[in-house]
Amino acid sequence: MYSPIIEETSKDYEGKIKFVKIDADANQKIDEKYGIMSIPTTLLIKEGKLKAMQVGAVPKAVLKKWIDSNVG
């Protein structure tokens, strides 16, 4: 499961980035808005705009590197 990796990573960025999990089946308008085609998909959204998208589960180190390279 990807949830434990997201939960661990969210602790590393506490106070800097807000992590939110969304049920894609129950929120299909969000899927359409951001073009989500696969689960899991991780989005970086800033001020309501999509900044980056990561499709598929990745190890924590890869997720952190992706976040760091896109947060600027």
CHARMM internal coordinates of N, CA and C (Angstrom, degrees):
IC EDIT
DIST 1 N 1 CA 1.4571
DIST 1 CA 1 C 1.5310
ANGL 1 N 1 CA 1 C 110.38
DIST 1 C 2 N 1.2951
ANGL 1 CA 1 C 2 N 115.09
DIHE 1 N 1 CA 1 C 2 N 150.21
DIST 2 N 2 CA 1.4605
ANGL 1 C 2 N 2 CA 122.06
DIHE 1 CA 1 C 2 N 2 CA -177.89
DIST 2 CA 2 C 1.5286
ANGL 2 N 2 CA 2 C 112.09
DIHE 1 C 2 N 2 CA 2 C -90.62
DIST 2 C 3 N 1.3126
ANGL 2 CA 2 C 3 N 116.83
DIHE 2 N 2 CA 2 C 3 N -21.78
DIST 3 N 3 CA 1.4710
ANGL 2 C 3 N 3 CA 120.89
DIHE 2 CA 2 C 3 N 3 CA -176.73
DIST 3 CA 3 C 1.5299
ANGL 3 N 3 CA 3 C 113.59
DIHE 2 C 3 N 3 CA 3 C -54.81
DIST 3 C 4 N 1.3381
ANGL 3 CA 3 C 4 N 119.87
DIHE 3 N 3 CA 3 C 4 N -45.14
DIST 4 N 4 CA 1.4685
ANGL 3 C 4 N 4 CA 118.55
DIHE 3 CA 3 C 4 N 4 CA 179.81
DIST 4 CA 4 C 1.5326
ANGL 4 N 4 CA 4 C 113.24
DIHE 3 C 4 N 4 CA 4 C -60.39
DIST 4 C 5 N 1.3172
ANGL 4 CA 4 C 5 N 116.79
DIHE 4 N 4 CA 4 C 5 N -35.89
DIST 5 N 5 CA 1.4744
ANGL 4 C 5 N 5 CA 120.15
DIHE 4 CA 4 C 5 N 5 CA 178.97
DIST 5 CA 5 C 1.5227
ANGL 5 N 5 CA 5 C 109.68
DIHE 4 C 5 N 5 CA 5 C -67.14
DIST 5 C 6 N 1.3237
ANGL 5 CA 5 C 6 N 116.82
DIHE 5 N 5 CA 5 C 6 N -42.92
DIST 6 N 6 CA 1.4665
ANGL 5 C 6 N 6 CA 120.83
DIHE 5 CA 5 C 6 N 6 CA 178.87
DIST 6 CA 6 C 1.5297
ANGL 6 N 6 CA 6 C 109.98
DIHE 5 C 6 N 6 CA 6 C -63.69
DIST 6 C 7 N 1.3130
ANGL 6 CA 6 C 7 N 117.16
DIHE 6 N 6 CA 6 C 7 N -43.65
DIST 7 N 7 CA 1.4734
ANGL 6 C 7 N 7 CA 121.03
DIHE 6 CA 6 C 7 N 7 CA -179.67
DIST 7 CA 7 C 1.5235
ANGL 7 N 7 CA 7 C 111.56
DIHE 6 C 7 N 7 CA 7 C -63.14
DIST 7 C 8 N 1.3315
ANGL 7 CA 7 C 8 N 117.26
DIHE 7 N 7 CA 7 C 8 N -44.24
DIST 8 N 8 CA 1.4686
ANGL 7 C 8 N 8 CA 120.69
DIHE 7 CA 7 C 8 N 8 CA 177.44
DIST 8 CA 8 C 1.5286
ANGL 8 N 8 CA 8 C 110.97
DIHE 7 C 8 N 8 CA 8 C -62.44
DIST 8 C 9 N 1.3144
ANGL 8 CA 8 C 9 N 116.05
DIHE 8 N 8 CA 8 C 9 N -45.23
DIST 9 N 9 CA 1.4634
ANGL 8 C 9 N 9 CA 120.97
DIHE 8 CA 8 C 9 N 9 CA -178.18
DIST 9 CA 9 C 1.5215
ANGL 9 N 9 CA 9 C 110.84
DIHE 8 C 9 N 9 CA 9 C -65.31
DIST 9 C 10 N 1.3196
ANGL 9 CA 9 C 10 N 117.31
DIHE 9 N 9 CA 9 C 10 N -37.43
DIST 10 N 10 CA 1.4675
ANGL 9 C 10 N 10 CA 120.03
DIHE 9 CA 9 C 10 N 10 CA 179.95
DIST 10 CA 10 C 1.5225
ANGL 10 N 10 CA 10 C 111.39
DIHE 9 C 10 N 10 CA 10 C -61.51
DIST 10 C 11 N 1.3089
ANGL 10 CA 10 C 11 N 117.46
DIHE 10 N 10 CA 10 C 11 N -32.86
DIST 11 N 11 CA 1.4703
ANGL 10 C 11 N 11 CA 120.98
DIHE 10 CA 10 C 11 N 11 CA 177.34
DIST 11 CA 11 C 1.5289
ANGL 11 N 11 CA 11 C 111.01
DIHE 10 C 11 N 11 CA 11 C -66.13
DIST 11 C 12 N 1.3264
ANGL 11 CA 11 C 12 N 116.51
DIHE 11 N 11 CA 11 C 12 N -35.24
DIST 12 N 12 CA 1.4652
ANGL 11 C 12 N 12 CA 121.07
DIHE 11 CA 11 C 12 N 12 CA 179.53
DIST 12 CA 12 C 1.5245
ANGL 12 N 12 CA 12 C 112.41
DIHE 11 C 12 N 12 CA 12 C -67.80
DIST 12 C 13 N 1.3279
ANGL 12 CA 12 C 13 N 116.99
DIHE 12 N 12 CA 12 C 13 N -24.53
DIST 13 N 13 CA 1.4594
ANGL 12 C 13 N 13 CA 121.75
DIHE 12 CA 12 C 13 N 13 CA -177.38
DIST 13 CA 13 C 1.5287
ANGL 13 N 13 CA 13 C 112.36
DIHE 12 C 13 N 13 CA 13 C -112.98
DIST 13 C 14 N 1.3233
ANGL 13 CA 13 C 14 N 116.71
DIHE 13 N 13 CA 13 C 14 N 17.08
DIST 14 N 14 CA 1.4605
ANGL 13 C 14 N 14 CA 121.38
DIHE 13 CA 13 C 14 N 14 CA -177.82
DIST 14 CA 14 C 1.5316
ANGL 14 N 14 CA 14 C 110.85
DIHE 13 C 14 N 14 CA 14 C -54.87
DIST 14 C 15 N 1.3233
ANGL 14 CA 14 C 15 N 115.78
DIHE 14 N 14 CA 14 C 15 N 130.87
DIST 15 N 15 CA 1.4555
ANGL 14 C 15 N 15 CA 121.41
DIHE 14 CA 14 C 15 N 15 CA -178.85
DIST 15 CA 15 C 1.5215
ANGL 15 N 15 CA 15 C 114.01
DIHE 14 C 15 N 15 CA 15 C 84.28
DIST 15 C 16 N 1.3375
ANGL 15 CA 15 C 16 N 117.30
DIHE 15 N 15 CA 15 C 16 N -7.73
DIST 16 N 16 CA 1.4625
ANGL 15 C 16 N 16 CA 121.35
DIHE 15 CA 15 C 16 N 16 CA -179.10
DIST 16 CA 16 C 1.5308
ANGL 16 N 16 CA 16 C 111.56
DIHE 15 C 16 N 16 CA 16 C -112.46
DIST 16 C 17 N 1.3351
ANGL 16 CA 16 C 17 N 115.11
DIHE 16 N 16 CA 16 C 17 N -41.22
DIST 17 N 17 CA 1.4607
ANGL 16 C 17 N 17 CA 121.33
DIHE 16 CA 16 C 17 N 17 CA -177.47
DIST 17 CA 17 C 1.5242
ANGL 17 N 17 CA 17 C 107.76
DIHE 16 C 17 N 17 CA 17 C -133.48
DIST 17 C 18 N 1.3179
ANGL 17 CA 17 C 18 N 116.12
DIHE 17 N 17 CA 17 C 18 N 138.41
DIST 18 N 18 CA 1.4605
ANGL 17 C 18 N 18 CA 121.22
DIHE 17 CA 17 C 18 N 18 CA 176.64
DIST 18 CA 18 C 1.5271
ANGL 18 N 18 CA 18 C 108.54
DIHE 17 C 18 N 18 CA 18 C -96.06
DIST 18 C 19 N 1.3208
ANGL 18 CA 18 C 19 N 116.51
DIHE 18 N 18 CA 18 C 19 N 123.96
DIST 19 N 19 CA 1.4551
ANGL 18 C 19 N 19 CA 122.49
DIHE 18 CA 18 C 19 N 19 CA 178.29
DIST 19 CA 19 C 1.5235
ANGL 19 N 19 CA 19 C 108.19
DIHE 18 C 19 N 19 CA 19 C -100.80
DIST 19 C 20 N 1.3283
ANGL 19 CA 19 C 20 N 115.98
DIHE 19 N 19 CA 19 C 20 N 132.32
DIST 20 N 20 CA 1.4616
ANGL 19 C 20 N 20 CA 121.69
DIHE 19 CA 19 C 20 N 20 CA -179.00
DIST 20 CA 20 C 1.5262
ANGL 20 N 20 CA 20 C 107.98
DIHE 19 C 20 N 20 CA 20 C -135.45
DIST 20 C 21 N 1.3299
ANGL 20 CA 20 C 21 N 115.98
DIHE 20 N 20 CA 20 C 21 N 131.34
DIST 21 N 21 CA 1.4657
ANGL 20 C 21 N 21 CA 120.56
DIHE 20 CA 20 C 21 N 21 CA 174.80
DIST 21 CA 21 C 1.5257
ANGL 21 N 21 CA 21 C 107.93
DIHE 20 C 21 N 21 CA 21 C -100.44
DIST 21 C 22 N 1.3271
ANGL 21 CA 21 C 22 N 115.66
DIHE 21 N 21 CA 21 C 22 N 136.39
DIST 22 N 22 CA 1.4588
ANGL 21 C 22 N 22 CA 120.89
DIHE 21 CA 21 C 22 N 22 CA -178.90
DIST 22 CA 22 C 1.5257
ANGL 22 N 22 CA 22 C 108.77
DIHE 21 C 22 N 22 CA 22 C -127.08
DIST 22 C 23 N 1.3176
ANGL 22 CA 22 C 23 N 116.27
DIHE 22 N 22 CA 22 C 23 N 136.16
DIST 23 N 23 CA 1.4580
ANGL 22 C 23 N 23 CA 122.49
DIHE 22 CA 22 C 23 N 23 CA 174.38
DIST 23 CA 23 C 1.5245
ANGL 23 N 23 CA 23 C 107.31
DIHE 22 C 23 N 23 CA 23 C -76.87
DIST 23 C 24 N 1.3085
ANGL 23 CA 23 C 24 N 116.51
DIHE 23 N 23 CA 23 C 24 N 107.37
DIST 24 N 24 CA 1.4617
ANGL 23 C 24 N 24 CA 121.21
DIHE 23 CA 23 C 24 N 24 CA -175.30
DIST 24 CA 24 C 1.5231
ANGL 24 N 24 CA 24 C 112.28
DIHE 23 C 24 N 24 CA 24 C -63.66
DIST 24 C 25 N 1.3186
ANGL 24 CA 24 C 25 N 117.52
DIHE 24 N 24 CA 24 C 25 N -33.88
DIST 25 N 25 CA 1.4666
ANGL 24 C 25 N 25 CA 119.96
DIHE 24 CA 24 C 25 N 25 CA 179.63
DIST 25 CA 25 C 1.5251
ANGL 25 N 25 CA 25 C 111.51
DIHE 24 C 25 N 25 CA 25 C -67.76
DIST 25 C 26 N 1.3167
ANGL 25 CA 25 C 26 N 116.39
DIHE 25 N 25 CA 25 C 26 N -35.19
DIST 26 N 26 CA 1.4688
ANGL 25 C 26 N 26 CA 120.81
DIHE 25 CA 25 C 26 N 26 CA -178.11
DIST 26 CA 26 C 1.5266
ANGL 26 N 26 CA 26 C 112.60
DIHE 25 C 26 N 26 CA 26 C -86.62
DIST 26 C 27 N 1.3215
ANGL 26 CA 26 C 27 N 117.56
DIHE 26 N 26 CA 26 C 27 N -10.75
DIST 27 N 27 CA 1.4673
ANGL 26 C 27 N 27 CA 121.87
DIHE 26 CA 26 C 27 N 27 CA -176.77
DIST 27 CA 27 C 1.5191
ANGL 27 N 27 CA 27 C 110.47
DIHE 26 C 27 N 27 CA 27 C -129.76
DIST 27 C 28 N 1.3135
ANGL 27 CA 27 C 28 N 116.40
DIHE 27 N 27 CA 27 C 28 N 58.31
DIST 28 N 28 CA 1.4560
ANGL 27 C 28 N 28 CA 120.71
DIHE 27 CA 27 C 28 N 28 CA -174.52
DIST 28 CA 28 C 1.5255
ANGL 28 N 28 CA 28 C 113.90
DIHE 27 C 28 N 28 CA 28 C -65.10
DIST 28 C 29 N 1.3171
ANGL 28 CA 28 C 29 N 118.54
DIHE 28 N 28 CA 28 C 29 N -22.88
DIST 29 N 29 CA 1.4642
ANGL 28 C 29 N 29 CA 120.25
DIHE 28 CA 28 C 29 N 29 CA 177.07
DIST 29 CA 29 C 1.5268
ANGL 29 N 29 CA 29 C 110.47
DIHE 28 C 29 N 29 CA 29 C -65.60
DIST 29 C 30 N 1.3319
ANGL 29 CA 29 C 30 N 116.91
DIHE 29 N 29 CA 29 C 30 N -34.26
DIST 30 N 30 CA 1.4679
ANGL 29 C 30 N 30 CA 120.81
DIHE 29 CA 29 C 30 N 30 CA 177.29
DIST 30 CA 30 C 1.5211
ANGL 30 N 30 CA 30 C 109.50
DIHE 29 C 30 N 30 CA 30 C -68.83
DIST 30 C 31 N 1.3342
ANGL 30 CA 30 C 31 N 116.96
DIHE 30 N 30 CA 30 C 31 N -40.83
DIST 31 N 31 CA 1.4652
ANGL 30 C 31 N 31 CA 120.56
DIHE 30 CA 30 C 31 N 31 CA 176.14
DIST 31 CA 31 C 1.5270
ANGL 31 N 31 CA 31 C 110.50
DIHE 30 C 31 N 31 CA 31 C -55.83
DIST 31 C 32 N 1.3274
ANGL 31 CA 31 C 32 N 115.32
DIHE 31 N 31 CA 31 C 32 N -46.82
DIST 32 N 32 CA 1.4633
ANGL 31 C 32 N 32 CA 120.54
DIHE 31 CA 31 C 32 N 32 CA -179.05
DIST 32 CA 32 C 1.5282
ANGL 32 N 32 CA 32 C 111.53
DIHE 31 C 32 N 32 CA 32 C -66.15
DIST 32 C 33 N 1.3208
ANGL 32 CA 32 C 33 N 116.55
DIHE 32 N 32 CA 32 C 33 N -44.17
DIST 33 N 33 CA 1.4623
ANGL 32 C 33 N 33 CA 121.20
DIHE 32 CA 32 C 33 N 33 CA -176.92
DIST 33 CA 33 C 1.5261
ANGL 33 N 33 CA 33 C 111.97
DIHE 32 C 33 N 33 CA 33 C -59.21
DIST 33 C 34 N 1.3474
ANGL 33 CA 33 C 34 N 115.96
DIHE 33 N 33 CA 33 C 34 N -41.50
DIST 34 N 34 CA 1.4623
ANGL 33 C 34 N 34 CA 119.95
DIHE 33 CA 33 C 34 N 34 CA -175.25
DIST 34 CA 34 C 1.5345
ANGL 34 N 34 CA 34 C 113.51
DIHE 33 C 34 N 34 CA 34 C -104.02
DIST 34 C 35 N 1.3000
ANGL 34 CA 34 C 35 N 117.83
DIHE 34 N 34 CA 34 C 35 N 3.58
DIST 35 N 35 CA 1.4597
ANGL 34 C 35 N 35 CA 120.94
DIHE 34 CA 34 C 35 N 35 CA 177.42
DIST 35 CA 35 C 1.5158
ANGL 35 N 35 CA 35 C 114.16
DIHE 34 C 35 N 35 CA 35 C 69.18
DIST 35 C 36 N 1.3210
ANGL 35 CA 35 C 36 N 117.31
DIHE 35 N 35 CA 35 C 36 N 35.57
DIST 36 N 36 CA 1.4604
ANGL 35 C 36 N 36 CA 121.33
DIHE 35 CA 35 C 36 N 36 CA -179.64
DIST 36 CA 36 C 1.5187
ANGL 36 N 36 CA 36 C 108.51
DIHE 35 C 36 N 36 CA 36 C -75.71
DIST 36 C 37 N 1.3274
ANGL 36 CA 36 C 37 N 115.98
DIHE 36 N 36 CA 36 C 37 N 122.78
DIST 37 N 37 CA 1.4553
ANGL 36 C 37 N 37 CA 121.71
DIHE 36 CA 36 C 37 N 37 CA -178.26
DIST 37 CA 37 C 1.5244
ANGL 37 N 37 CA 37 C 112.14
DIHE 36 C 37 N 37 CA 37 C -117.29
DIST 37 C 38 N 1.3290
ANGL 37 CA 37 C 38 N 117.39
DIHE 37 N 37 CA 37 C 38 N -19.22
DIST 38 N 38 CA 1.4628
ANGL 37 C 38 N 38 CA 122.07
DIHE 37 CA 37 C 38 N 38 CA -177.10
DIST 38 CA 38 C 1.5173
ANGL 38 N 38 CA 38 C 109.95
DIHE 37 C 38 N 38 CA 38 C -134.36
DIST 38 C 39 N 1.3256
ANGL 38 CA 38 C 39 N 114.58
DIHE 38 N 38 CA 38 C 39 N 153.38
DIST 39 N 39 CA 1.4627
ANGL 38 C 39 N 39 CA 121.03
DIHE 38 CA 38 C 39 N 39 CA 177.12
DIST 39 CA 39 C 1.5180
ANGL 39 N 39 CA 39 C 106.96
DIHE 38 C 39 N 39 CA 39 C -121.31
DIST 39 C 40 N 1.3200
ANGL 39 CA 39 C 40 N 119.17
DIHE 39 N 39 CA 39 C 40 N 130.82
DIST 40 N 40 CA 1.4546
ANGL 39 C 40 N 40 CA 126.94
DIHE 39 CA 39 C 40 N 40 CA 4.01
DIST 40 CA 40 C 1.5291
ANGL 40 N 40 CA 40 C 112.02
DIHE 39 C 40 N 40 CA 40 C -85.11
DIST 40 C 41 N 1.3040
ANGL 40 CA 40 C 41 N 114.49
DIHE 40 N 40 CA 40 C 41 N 149.85
DIST 41 N 41 CA 1.4527
ANGL 40 C 41 N 41 CA 122.65
DIHE 40 CA 40 C 41 N 41 CA 171.62
DIST 41 CA 41 C 1.5167
ANGL 41 N 41 CA 41 C 107.26
DIHE 40 C 41 N 41 CA 41 C -129.96
DIST 41 C 42 N 1.3184
ANGL 41 CA 41 C 42 N 116.27
DIHE 41 N 41 CA 41 C 42 N 131.05
DIST 42 N 42 CA 1.4611
ANGL 41 C 42 N 42 CA 121.67
DIHE 41 CA 41 C 42 N 42 CA 179.40
DIST 42 CA 42 C 1.5203
ANGL 42 N 42 CA 42 C 107.83
DIHE 41 C 42 N 42 CA 42 C -108.91
DIST 42 C 43 N 1.3265
ANGL 42 CA 42 C 43 N 115.07
DIHE 42 N 42 CA 42 C 43 N 128.58
DIST 43 N 43 CA 1.4609
ANGL 42 C 43 N 43 CA 120.74
DIHE 42 CA 42 C 43 N 43 CA -179.39
DIST 43 CA 43 C 1.5166
ANGL 43 N 43 CA 43 C 110.14
DIHE 42 C 43 N 43 CA 43 C -114.53
DIST 43 C 44 N 1.3108
ANGL 43 CA 43 C 44 N 116.27
DIHE 43 N 43 CA 43 C 44 N 144.06
DIST 44 N 44 CA 1.4661
ANGL 43 C 44 N 44 CA 122.08
DIHE 43 CA 43 C 44 N 44 CA 168.02
DIST 44 CA 44 C 1.5204
ANGL 44 N 44 CA 44 C 105.72
DIHE 43 C 44 N 44 CA 44 C -108.45
DIST 44 C 45 N 1.3239
ANGL 44 CA 44 C 45 N 115.03
DIHE 44 N 44 CA 44 C 45 N 115.30
DIST 45 N 45 CA 1.4606
ANGL 44 C 45 N 45 CA 120.83
DIHE 44 CA 44 C 45 N 45 CA -178.12
DIST 45 CA 45 C 1.5186
ANGL 45 N 45 CA 45 C 108.23
DIHE 44 C 45 N 45 CA 45 C -119.10
DIST 45 C 46 N 1.3209
ANGL 45 CA 45 C 46 N 115.65
DIHE 45 N 45 CA 45 C 46 N 129.62
DIST 46 N 46 CA 1.4610
ANGL 45 C 46 N 46 CA 120.99
DIHE 45 CA 45 C 46 N 46 CA 178.27
DIST 46 CA 46 C 1.5160
ANGL 46 N 46 CA 46 C 108.00
DIHE 45 C 46 N 46 CA 46 C -127.42
DIST 46 C 47 N 1.3228
ANGL 46 CA 46 C 47 N 115.62
DIHE 46 N 46 CA 46 C 47 N 124.92
DIST 47 N 47 CA 1.4593
ANGL 46 C 47 N 47 CA 122.36
DIHE 46 CA 46 C 47 N 47 CA 179.91
DIST 47 CA 47 C 1.5275
ANGL 47 N 47 CA 47 C 111.26
DIHE 46 C 47 N 47 CA 47 C 52.87
DIST 47 C 48 N 1.3459
ANGL 47 CA 47 C 48 N 116.04
DIHE 47 N 47 CA 47 C 48 N 40.21
DIST 48 N 48 CA 1.4478
ANGL 47 C 48 N 48 CA 121.83
DIHE 47 CA 47 C 48 N 48 CA 176.97
DIST 48 CA 48 C 1.5126
ANGL 48 N 48 CA 48 C 115.51
DIHE 47 C 48 N 48 CA 48 C 78.99
DIST 48 C 49 N 1.3232
ANGL 48 CA 48 C 49 N 117.65
DIHE 48 N 48 CA 48 C 49 N 1.24
DIST 49 N 49 CA 1.4549
ANGL 48 C 49 N 49 CA 121.05
DIHE 48 CA 48 C 49 N 49 CA -178.54
DIST 49 CA 49 C 1.5180
ANGL 49 N 49 CA 49 C 110.63
DIHE 48 C 49 N 49 CA 49 C -113.40
DIST 49 C 50 N 1.3371
ANGL 49 CA 49 C 50 N 115.82
DIHE 49 N 49 CA 49 C 50 N 137.90
DIST 50 N 50 CA 1.4507
ANGL 49 C 50 N 50 CA 121.72
DIHE 49 CA 49 C 50 N 50 CA 178.74
DIST 50 CA 50 C 1.5169
ANGL 50 N 50 CA 50 C 109.97
DIHE 49 C 50 N 50 CA 50 C -67.97
DIST 50 C 51 N 1.3229
ANGL 50 CA 50 C 51 N 115.66
DIHE 50 N 50 CA 50 C 51 N 122.67
DIST 51 N 51 CA 1.4617
ANGL 50 C 51 N 51 CA 121.41
DIHE 50 CA 50 C 51 N 51 CA 179.51
DIST 51 CA 51 C 1.5296
ANGL 51 N 51 CA 51 C 111.02
DIHE 50 C 51 N 51 CA 51 C -99.36
DIST 51 C 52 N 1.3556
ANGL 51 CA 51 C 52 N 116.73
DIHE 51 N 51 CA 51 C 52 N -38.52
DIST 52 N 52 CA 1.4633
ANGL 51 C 52 N 52 CA 120.93
DIHE 51 CA 51 C 52 N 52 CA -179.58
DIST 52 CA 52 C 1.5173
ANGL 52 N 52 CA 52 C 109.76
DIHE 51 C 52 N 52 CA 52 C -159.83
DIST 52 C 53 N 1.3426
ANGL 52 CA 52 C 53 N 115.80
DIHE 52 N 52 CA 52 C 53 N 155.25
DIST 53 N 53 CA 1.4495
ANGL 52 C 53 N 53 CA 121.80
DIHE 52 CA 52 C 53 N 53 CA 179.73
DIST 53 CA 53 C 1.5296
ANGL 53 N 53 CA 53 C 109.13
DIHE 52 C 53 N 53 CA 53 C -133.61
DIST 53 C 54 N 1.3295
ANGL 53 CA 53 C 54 N 116.22
DIHE 53 N 53 CA 53 C 54 N 134.76
DIST 54 N 54 CA 1.4684
ANGL 53 C 54 N 54 CA 122.98
DIHE 53 CA 53 C 54 N 54 CA 176.63
DIST 54 CA 54 C 1.5218
ANGL 54 N 54 CA 54 C 106.54
DIHE 53 C 54 N 54 CA 54 C -121.55
DIST 54 C 55 N 1.3368
ANGL 54 CA 54 C 55 N 117.28
DIHE 54 N 54 CA 54 C 55 N 117.78
DIST 55 N 55 CA 1.4627
ANGL 54 C 55 N 55 CA 121.12
DIHE 54 CA 54 C 55 N 55 CA -179.42
DIST 55 CA 55 C 1.5211
ANGL 55 N 55 CA 55 C 108.94
DIHE 54 C 55 N 55 CA 55 C -100.38
DIST 55 C 56 N 1.3262
ANGL 55 CA 55 C 56 N 114.95
DIHE 55 N 55 CA 55 C 56 N 130.28
DIST 56 N 56 CA 1.4599
ANGL 55 C 56 N 56 CA 121.11
DIHE 55 CA 55 C 56 N 56 CA 178.49
DIST 56 CA 56 C 1.5178
ANGL 56 N 56 CA 56 C 112.02
DIHE 55 C 56 N 56 CA 56 C 96.23
DIST 56 C 57 N 1.3157
ANGL 56 CA 56 C 57 N 114.51
DIHE 56 N 56 CA 56 C 57 N 159.63
DIST 57 N 57 CA 1.4614
ANGL 56 C 57 N 57 CA 121.31
DIHE 56 CA 56 C 57 N 57 CA 178.18
DIST 57 CA 57 C 1.5253
ANGL 57 N 57 CA 57 C 108.81
DIHE 56 C 57 N 57 CA 57 C -78.67
DIST 57 C 58 N 1.3239
ANGL 57 CA 57 C 58 N 115.11
DIHE 57 N 57 CA 57 C 58 N 137.80
DIST 58 N 58 CA 1.4620
ANGL 57 C 58 N 58 CA 120.54
DIHE 57 CA 57 C 58 N 58 CA 178.97
DIST 58 CA 58 C 1.5262
ANGL 58 N 58 CA 58 C 108.40
DIHE 57 C 58 N 58 CA 58 C -132.51
DIST 58 C 59 N 1.3290
ANGL 58 CA 58 C 59 N 117.84
DIHE 58 N 58 CA 58 C 59 N 157.90
DIST 59 N 59 CA 1.4636
ANGL 58 C 59 N 59 CA 119.91
DIHE 58 CA 58 C 59 N 59 CA 176.14
DIST 59 CA 59 C 1.5295
ANGL 59 N 59 CA 59 C 111.04
DIHE 58 C 59 N 59 CA 59 C -63.01
DIST 59 C 60 N 1.3239
ANGL 59 CA 59 C 60 N 116.11
DIHE 59 N 59 CA 59 C 60 N 158.59
DIST 60 N 60 CA 1.4634
ANGL 59 C 60 N 60 CA 121.71
DIHE 59 CA 59 C 60 N 60 CA -177.88
DIST 60 CA 60 C 1.5288
ANGL 60 N 60 CA 60 C 112.18
DIHE 59 C 60 N 60 CA 60 C -55.20
DIST 60 C 61 N 1.3089
ANGL 60 CA 60 C 61 N 117.67
DIHE 60 N 60 CA 60 C 61 N -43.63
DIST 61 N 61 CA 1.4701
ANGL 60 C 61 N 61 CA 120.89
DIHE 60 CA 60 C 61 N 61 CA -178.76
DIST 61 CA 61 C 1.5285
ANGL 61 N 61 CA 61 C 111.17
DIHE 60 C 61 N 61 CA 61 C -61.23
DIST 61 C 62 N 1.3101
ANGL 61 CA 61 C 62 N 116.93
DIHE 61 N 61 CA 61 C 62 N -39.83
DIST 62 N 62 CA 1.4644
ANGL 61 C 62 N 62 CA 121.34
DIHE 61 CA 61 C 62 N 62 CA 179.32
DIST 62 CA 62 C 1.5279
ANGL 62 N 62 CA 62 C 109.82
DIHE 61 C 62 N 62 CA 62 C -69.01
DIST 62 C 63 N 1.3331
ANGL 62 CA 62 C 63 N 116.83
DIHE 62 N 62 CA 62 C 63 N -42.00
DIST 63 N 63 CA 1.4581
ANGL 62 C 63 N 63 CA 120.77
DIHE 62 CA 62 C 63 N 63 CA 178.48
DIST 63 CA 63 C 1.5250
ANGL 63 N 63 CA 63 C 110.90
DIHE 62 C 63 N 63 CA 63 C -60.91
DIST 63 C 64 N 1.3355
ANGL 63 CA 63 C 64 N 116.98
DIHE 63 N 63 CA 63 C 64 N -45.28
DIST 64 N 64 CA 1.4654
ANGL 63 C 64 N 64 CA 120.44
DIHE 63 CA 63 C 64 N 64 CA -179.99
DIST 64 CA 64 C 1.5275
ANGL 64 N 64 CA 64 C 111.46
DIHE 63 C 64 N 64 CA 64 C -63.72
DIST 64 C 65 N 1.3203
ANGL 64 CA 64 C 65 N 116.58
DIHE 64 N 64 CA 64 C 65 N -40.49
DIST 65 N 65 CA 1.4748
ANGL 64 C 65 N 65 CA 119.94
DIHE 64 CA 64 C 65 N 65 CA 178.55
DIST 65 CA 65 C 1.5262
ANGL 65 N 65 CA 65 C 109.90
DIHE 64 C 65 N 65 CA 65 C -63.41
DIST 65 C 66 N 1.3285
ANGL 65 CA 65 C 66 N 116.93
DIHE 65 N 65 CA 65 C 66 N -41.27
DIST 66 N 66 CA 1.4621
ANGL 65 C 66 N 66 CA 121.93
DIHE 65 CA 65 C 66 N 66 CA 178.41
DIST 66 CA 66 C 1.5234
ANGL 66 N 66 CA 66 C 110.69
DIHE 65 C 66 N 66 CA 66 C -63.11
DIST 66 C 67 N 1.3321
ANGL 66 CA 66 C 67 N 116.37
DIHE 66 N 66 CA 66 C 67 N -45.83
DIST 67 N 67 CA 1.4695
ANGL 66 C 67 N 67 CA 120.24
DIHE 66 CA 66 C 67 N 67 CA 178.22
DIST 67 CA 67 C 1.5177
ANGL 67 N 67 CA 67 C 110.26
DIHE 66 C 67 N 67 CA 67 C -60.42
DIST 67 C 68 N 1.3245
ANGL 67 CA 67 C 68 N 116.71
DIHE 67 N 67 CA 67 C 68 N -50.97
DIST 68 N 68 CA 1.4597
ANGL 67 C 68 N 68 CA 121.19
DIHE 67 CA 67 C 68 N 68 CA -177.12
DIST 68 CA 68 C 1.5341
ANGL 68 N 68 CA 68 C 111.76
DIHE 67 C 68 N 68 CA 68 C -59.99
DIST 68 C 69 N 1.3303
ANGL 68 CA 68 C 69 N 117.26
DIHE 68 N 68 CA 68 C 69 N -37.58
DIST 69 N 69 CA 1.4659
ANGL 68 C 69 N 69 CA 119.39
DIHE 68 CA 68 C 69 N 69 CA -178.66
DIST 69 CA 69 C 1.5258
ANGL 69 N 69 CA 69 C 112.34
DIHE 68 C 69 N 69 CA 69 C -74.25
DIST 69 C 70 N 1.3213
ANGL 69 CA 69 C 70 N 117.06
DIHE 69 N 69 CA 69 C 70 N -18.12
DIST 70 N 70 CA 1.4693
ANGL 69 C 70 N 70 CA 120.40
DIHE 69 CA 69 C 70 N 70 CA -177.90
DIST 70 CA 70 C 1.5156
ANGL 70 N 70 CA 70 C 115.28
DIHE 69 C 70 N 70 CA 70 C -107.51
DIST 70 C 71 N 1.3237
ANGL 70 CA 70 C 71 N 117.43
DIHE 70 N 70 CA 70 C 71 N -12.39
DIST 71 N 71 CA 1.4550
ANGL 70 C 71 N 71 CA 119.90
DIHE 70 CA 70 C 71 N 71 CA -177.33
DIST 71 CA 71 C 1.5166
ANGL 71 N 71 CA 71 C 110.94
DIHE 70 C 71 N 71 CA 71 C -83.22
DIST 71 C 72 N 1.3035
ANGL 71 CA 71 C 72 N 116.34
DIHE 71 N 71 CA 71 C 72 N -37.37
DIST 72 N 72 CA 1.4541
ANGL 71 C 72 N 72 CA 121.41
DIHE 71 CA 71 C 72 N 72 CA 176.55
DIST 72 CA 72 C 1.4502
ANGL 72 N 72 CA 72 C 112.98
DIHE 71 C 72 N 72 CA 72 C 57.72
END
COOR INIT
IC SEED 1 N 1 CA 1 C
IC BUILD
